[in-house]
């Protein structure tokens, strides 16, 4: 199913989403209660090192995972409610993470601080005019030789349910490559918190006249916990010296 772009807000207000002022499907698709398997795989392969900045950290599960593996982690999100919950999750896991409410397109006060930057599916939630300032802010926050890991919903593959903006591999290379040296853009999979019944509810709420819903659900790819997955691009880039 090719979901129309006119159903996608140009800019999301995540504080309103987390507080319930702007209704979204329950459970929230990105709140899987554990680190994203794609991020865990990248870490276990040795691709995340040193001091880490987790941008768009949401409820903090990726940041908590990285801190539990010995990294010094700073995690930022625009939504105060999400950051408050993330701090509680870190405390419950007995790990130290510096959670901060911050605008990811500015990142003031973090110049030259990080060896690794992780985009926790933040880029694909940004409006078009905020993407280049965002990439520039990440560049400022990175040390020379730092590595960026950016995960964004992939436009080339069929989406199993409506969601944020999707990007082609070429568009990611173009925007990120304006500041960074792109090393690879590879397909990966992001897990969601949505089971098949949840996906049906999302589609029915946004596309009530969709006659292909059964076909879409039949093609739904599930992870090892029976939750729907989304195809993403995993971009890796290096900050030039």
Order of alpha helices (4+ residues) and beta strands (2+ residues): alpha-alpha-beta-alpha-beta-alpha-beta-beta-alpha-beta-alpha-beta-alpha-alpha-beta
